[in-house]
Amino acid sequence: MAALLRRLLQRGRPLAASGRRVGRREARLGTGPGVAVRVRFAPSPTGFLHLGGLRTALYNYIFAKKYQGSFILRLEDTDQTRFVPGAAENIEDMLEWAGIPPDESPRRGGPAGPYQQSQRLELYTQATEALLKTGAAYPCFCSPQRLELLKKEALRNHQMPRYDNRCRNMSQEQVAQKLAKDPKPAIRFRLEQAAPAFEDLVYGWNRHDVASVEGDPVIMKSDGFPTYHLACVVDDHHMGISHVLRGSEWLVSTAKHLLLYQALGWHPPHFAHLPLLLNRDGSKLSKRQGDIFLEHFAAEGFLPDSLLDIITNCGSGFAENQMGRTLPELITQFNLTRVTCHSALLDLEKLPEFNRLHLQRLVNNESQRCQLVEKLQALVEEAFGSQLQNRDVLNPIYMERILLLRQGHICRLQDLVSPVYSYLWTRPSVGRAQLDAISEEVDVIAKRVLGLLERSGMSLTQDMLSGELKKLSEGLEGTKHSNVMKLLRVALSGQQVRQGHRLDCSLEPLIDPLNFLAGTELNVQGTRMKEI
């Protein structure tokens, strides 16, 4: 870079640039016939993927797939001071887990690679040299100490910190003298007074005269790494990005990017700035919130589809606001023109209900249900291990019946290995004295229930079981039906009252342990009744 600056000085090329006429672009979505839609998700690997990043990635993905386009993952890792080890791998891992894998990425490769900015430095150098040759950029020799003083002075005067463009109009002789002492200056881009207007596909027509409120921005740091403003423009151009869908915090910076496109002689992509995803109270999502990272939700047993559903449900871009949408439905129903400027308020307290709907859908799909059985087997092994007195509970037939009977009642697969459902896998520790305190007819009740279970061809539907247990209770003098139900509940599950269910007189708590026996050769609960 220093050598180029010296050559320019020797040729007598001016470092000041003349004004440019600003053109206006026609507003259109830009997805017509013959248009190759290419979008990118470009996070910085300064942390693991969280819900805000997932939402940006998702909108890019469904937009690309709706128009048979390509979804690209590009890692903007030029800020080496903030790099977090493992973050780059985590971002791609979590996109794959969420079911929205990139078509091109650092891991998958592709025709526009490499896909990490730290491996594309030559492209940024070439663009910077082109800007220096035309006078659209200039070297800055200001020290970090001077820039810090400018910032402090502005804040002391209650002003917005900005660079004072001190190095903008240096003479050739001054530049030569500075280069002799500092051969690796930063490079700044000369902001024009007349920033071009543009139509954002979400926010409409915009014009930001950044030159009136900001100083000339650094586009190439003295360490040879570009800043975001230059790198994203260069990469979007060379990768053939047709549409930039990114957070609304970059809306104001778009004017600088358009000036860079103009200075480099490149045609800019279409821009659509997405409103922010906020907490329910309107506060910003923060990486300091440990519960917003995708790894957290995956470990807690939440399904990818439930996360995709809730982050689109709380926002806009769809004709109707409904729960339970799958990824193919999101792609079909998405309409970029329906995205509004209003921030999306995310209520994570609703996530269990979203997950319940998507888990129920998987249970009702035979192939998906088989996968759930395998996962449930692993969960039971992990949760109970050596506590399993009867390993028949790991039988896929038994587990499949559990899933079918509990669908719609559980929000996560992990719920089935919580203490509330431990009786499904291990024998509860219930003493005879505890049962005698409920009823004096323990032996009689146990014998009659065993007879009910052992009847040949008996189909234990809820209605059938309800009727049979009422008949059983009617034949016992001095014992209420509610006491029979309570006795069976304690004997089979070890629980006086089921959490989140109806109380003593309900049949619901008994459907689990008794109805699992119907239609199977397993007699797990029957064995427990014999132990009474």
CORKA-V864534 format. One line per field, one symbol per residue. ss: DSSP state (@ for helix, = for strand, . for the rest). phi: phi as a letter, one per 30 degrees, with the letter a starting at -180 (. if undefined). A space follows every 10 residues. Layout:
# CORKA-V864534
ss=???
phi=???
This chain:
# CORKA-V864534
ss=.@@@@@@@@@ .......... .......... .......=== =........= @@@@@@@@@@ @@@@@@...= ===.=....@ @@....@@@@ @@@@@@@... ...==...=. .....=@@@. @@@@@@@@@@ @@@@..==== ...@@@@@@@ @@@@@@.... .......... .@@@@@@@@@ @....====. .......=== ...===...@ @@.....=== .....=.@@@ @@@@@@@@.. ..=====@@@ ...@@@@@@@ @@@@.....= ====..===. ...=.....@ @@=@@@@@@. ...@@@@@@@ @@@....... ......@@@@ @@@..@@@.. ...===.@@@ @@@@@@@@@@ @@@..@@@@@ @@@@@@@@@@ @@@@@@@... @@@@.@@@@@ @@@@@@.... ..@@@@@.@@ @@@@...... .@@@@@.... .@@@@@@@@@ @@@@...... .@@@@@@@@@ @@@@...... @@@@@@@@@@ @@@....... .......@@@ @@@@@..... ...@@@@@@@ ..
phi=.ddddddddd diddcccddb dccccddadi bdeidddbbb cbdcdclddb dddddddddd ddddddchcc cccbcccddd dcdceidddd ddedddddib dddbaeddil dcddccddcb dddddddddd ddddidbadb cddeddddde ddddddchcd eaddheddcd dddddddddd cbdbddcccd dddcdddbcd dccidbbbdd ddbbddddcb dddicddeed ddddddddci dcbccbdddc ddddeddddd edddicdddd cbcdddccde didddbdddd ccddeddddd iddedddddd dcddcbjbdb cbcjdddedd ddddbedcdc dddccccddd eedddedddd ddddcedddd ddedddeddd eddchddddb ddddeedddd dddddceicc cbddedcdee cdddcbdddb ddddddddad cedddddddd dddcddidcd dddddddddd dddddcdibd dddddddddd ddcicdbddi bdcedddedc deddddddib cdbdddeddd dd
